[in-house]
């Protein structure tokens, strides 16, 4: 089980850059099985300027993006290196948002591989703040196709 990825390793594995990197640290990773990753939510996030100025709430679509990025890190450590550039997020099902995420929260993403075929990976994901589930979804990635 791999632990303690810092932001440098995350940036080496993900194509995302500021302000769109939504994973700050990997807390736990078991290749081919699951990942637990962290996002520190701060008032300095650019999206809080407009969502909403008087009551900042992290947009649900960005919570989902953080989930997908955590899933991407899991796949980067689970698949052969030659396929990394061919992995593409391809779907989300049963997304639910249960509580708001606000500045000062530590958002924890837990993503587990449910089913893996040659070209398709299905994952189950949950997001937590203080051990309370704030979101969940089923996500899917496609491996292959055009680079």
C-alpha positions, -999 to 999 in steps of 0.1 A, spaced: 0 0 0 15 33 -11 11 64 12 19 100 14 21 114 -21 29 151 -20 19 177 -46 50 172 -67 42 136 -73 5 144 -80 16 170 -106 38 144 -123 8 120 -127 -20 144 -135 -22 168 -165 -41 194 -145 -25 227 -132 -35 256 -111 -63 266 -106 -77 232 -116 -57 208 -95 -82 196 -69 -61 170 -51 -34 183 -26 -22 150 -12 -27 112 -15 -32 97 20 -34 61 9 -33 42 -24 -36 5 -31 -30 0 -69 -58 -17 -86 -81 -13 -56 -86 21 -40 -73 56 -32 -79 81 -4 -69 117 -13 -73 151 3 -82 186 -9 -78 215 15 -106 239 7 -95 275 13 -112 309 10 -85 317 -16 -101 294 -42 -110 314 -73 -145 299 -76 -156 313 -42 -156 348 -57 -187 340 -75 -201 310 -57 -214 327 -37 -199 361 -25 -219 362 7 -220 325 15 -191 306 -2 -199 270 -11 -177 247 -33 -196 239 -65 -207 203 -67 -192 200 -102 -158 207 -87 -163 181 -60 -170 157 -88 -138 169 -106 -118 162 -74 -133 127 -73 -123 122 -109 -88 134 -104 -84 111 -74 -96 83 -97 -71 93 -123 -43 91 -98 -55 56 -88 -55 45 -125 -21 61 -130 -7 37 -103 -28 8 -115 -23 7 -153 9 2 -173 27 36 -179 22 34 -217 -16 37 -212 -15 68 -190 -20 93 -218 -49 72 -231 -71 73 -200 -101 95 -203 -130 102 -179 -161 90 -197 -191 91 -174 -207 98 -141 -238 82 -127 -258 85 -95 -241 117 -83 -255 129 -50 -246 159 -29 -255 156 8 -239 187 25 -222 219 15 -184 221 14 -171 255 27 -138 273 32 -117 256 59 -130 221 52 -107 192 44 -124 172 16 -114 135 15 -120 116 -17 -123 78 -15 -124 60 -49 -126 23 -53 -123 3 -85 -155 -18 -88 -150 -34 -123 -121 -33 -148 -122 -46 -183 -98 -42 -212 -109 -6 -220 -134 4 -193 -129 10 -156 -159 15 -133 -153 31 -99 -173 40 -68 -165 73 -51 -174 91 -19 -163 125 -6 -162 133 32 -157 162 55 -150 154 91 -161 118 85 -195 130 71 -204 120 36 -209 151 15 -210 136 -20 -210 103 -38 -210 91 -74 -202 62 -98 -175 72 -123 -162 56 -154 -130 59 -174 -121 47 -209 -87 34 -218 -75 37 -253 -85 56 -284 -67 86 -298 -40 103 -278 
